[in-house]
Amino acid sequence: MQVIQNFFDAVYSVMKGFTLFDLLDIALISYIVYKAFRIVRETRAEQLLKGILLLCLAFFVAKIFQLKTMEFLFTNLFQIGILALIILFQPELRRVLERVGRTKVTSVFTSEASDKHAGEWGRVIPIIVESVQRLSKSTTGALIVIERQTKLGEQIATGVELNAKPSVELFGNIFFVNTPLHDGAVIMRNARVLAAACFLPKPQKEELIATHLGSRHRAAIGISEVSDSITIVVSEETGTVSVAENGELQRGFTSERLATYLTEKLVPQTDKESKKHTFLKGKKK
Ligand SMILES: Nc1ncnc2c1ncn2[C@@H]1O[C@H](COP(=O)(O)OP(=O)(O)OP(=O)(O)O)[C@@H](O)[C@H]1O
């Protein structure tokens, strides 16, 4: 009974001094918790979170009924637990921080750099599309990663650095079967072919990926989970063109669709241009 009385006293004392800043505080915390919950739902941390919530519940039950040994045990467990969680979930924490760093607020500071290459991408996209079309026609397996804000230095270091001007012939040569660079992925940065034969990471939840997708498609999903890159995959078996972005693979791209997709992602349109584009689209209908 005393516990309940204390609880209401505490609530009353908090409400007495409640200001607009407290409301802002609550709104911000709610937003952070909501975002954290959404991120946790997409990772293996979901099960763990349920476990922690159960432990917290057990801890409060022990506190209410004054079970001293249980209380002692849980208090110590929580102290070591925080450190253990950081070690166990280091990859997830890293991904979350990377994701935070890629939010639109910070892109205010980086958009200038990406816009600088928009023109170059505009010239290179037709080359990529034509190369992909040829590779698809000849059922030559290919994996092309387009780097955006997240730097892919780790993956580039596993391959052979080229820093070459993109051309249809270059892509054809790189992916030509049994040549030294055909195994692995090409990574493009700032509209140039930076490296070839690069090794990409595996996806986090491999067991959830359709069994008919082989290691090339899985690698494309893997890199798209840990970065904001766009990865084009050409299937060696069927010639099907797929694109991986944000951990998702979309299949069956035609050349037109690929060109539109890449242009939308890599060549930011000015407000004026995009309005004109929408207007023209509307007129065509
Ligand atoms: N982790 C990886 N990083 C980079 N390239 C990879 C990776 N895993 C596989 N590859 C590339 O994919 C090739 C193997 O493709 P595999 O046949 O297993 O995949 P797939 O998805 O079934 O593609 P396909 O439909 O083209 O056969 C390898 O020879 C290599 O070039």
The ligand as a Tripos MOL2 file, in Angstrom:
@<TRIPOS>MOLECULE
LIG
   31    33     1     0     0
SMALL
NO_CHARGES

@<TRIPOS>ATOM
      1 N1         30.0090  -11.9290  -51.0710 N.pl3     1 LIG1
      2 C1         30.2300  -11.7170  -52.3630 C.ar      1 LIG1
      3 N2         30.8290  -10.5860  -52.7660 N.ar      1 LIG1
      4 C2         31.0520  -10.3410  -54.0610 C.ar      1 LIG1
      5 N3         30.7020  -11.1840  -55.0520 N.ar      1 LIG1
      6 C3         30.1070  -12.3250  -54.7320 C.ar      1 LIG1
      7 C4         29.8210  -12.6480  -53.3740 C.ar      1 LIG1
      8 N4         29.2010  -13.8430  -53.3430 N.ar      1 LIG1
      9 C5         29.1080  -14.2340  -54.6340 C.ar      1 LIG1
     10 N5         29.6480  -13.3480  -55.4730 N.ar      1 LIG1
     11 C6         29.7300  -13.4300  -56.9390 C.3       1 LIG1
     12 O1         28.6750  -14.2730  -57.3710 O.3       1 LIG1
     13 C7         29.2070  -15.4110  -58.0260 C.3       1 LIG1
     14 C8         28.4350  -16.6380  -57.6510 C.3       1 LIG1
     15 O2         27.1340  -16.4610  -57.9780 O.3       1 LIG1
     16 P1         25.9900  -17.5170  -57.6510 P.3       1 LIG1
     17 O3         25.7590  -18.3110  -58.8830 O.co2     1 LIG1
     18 O4         26.2330  -18.2250  -56.3690 O.co2     1 LIG1
     19 O5         24.8770  -16.4750  -57.3270 O.3       1 LIG1
     20 P2         23.4130  -16.2690  -57.8630 P.3       1 LIG1
     21 O6         22.8060  -15.2130  -56.9750 O.co2     1 LIG1
     22 O7         22.7180  -17.5990  -58.0420 O.co2     1 LIG1
     23 O8         23.6330  -15.5790  -59.2460 O.3       1 LIG1
     24 P3         23.3110  -16.0950  -60.6980 P.3       1 LIG1
     25 O9         21.8060  -15.9700  -60.8720 O.co2     1 LIG1
     26 O10        24.0890  -15.1220  -61.4840 O.co2     1 LIG1
     27 O11        23.8220  -17.5190  -60.7990 O.co2     1 LIG1
     28 C9         30.6360  -15.5140  -57.5520 C.3       1 LIG1
     29 O12        31.4120  -16.1240  -58.5420 O.3       1 LIG1
     30 C10        31.0250  -14.0800  -57.3260 C.3       1 LIG1
     31 O13        31.4480  -13.4740  -58.5380 O.3       1 LIG1
@<TRIPOS>BOND
     1     1     2 1
     2     2     3 ar
     3     2     7 ar
     4     3     4 ar
     5     4     5 ar
     6     5     6 ar
     7     6     7 ar
     8     6    10 ar
     9     7     8 ar
    10     8     9 ar
    11     9    10 ar
    12    10    11 1
    13    11    12 1
    14    11    30 1
    15    12    13 1
    16    13    14 1
    17    13    28 1
    18    14    15 1
    19    15    16 1
    20    16    17 2
    21    16    18 1
    22    16    19 1
    23    19    20 1
    24    20    21 2
    25    20    22 1
    26    20    23 1
    27    23    24 1
    28    24    25 2
    29    24    26 1
    30    24    27 1
    31    28    29 1
    32    28    30 1
    33    30    31 1
@<TRIPOS>SUBSTRUCTURE
     1 LIG1         1 GROUP 0 **** ****
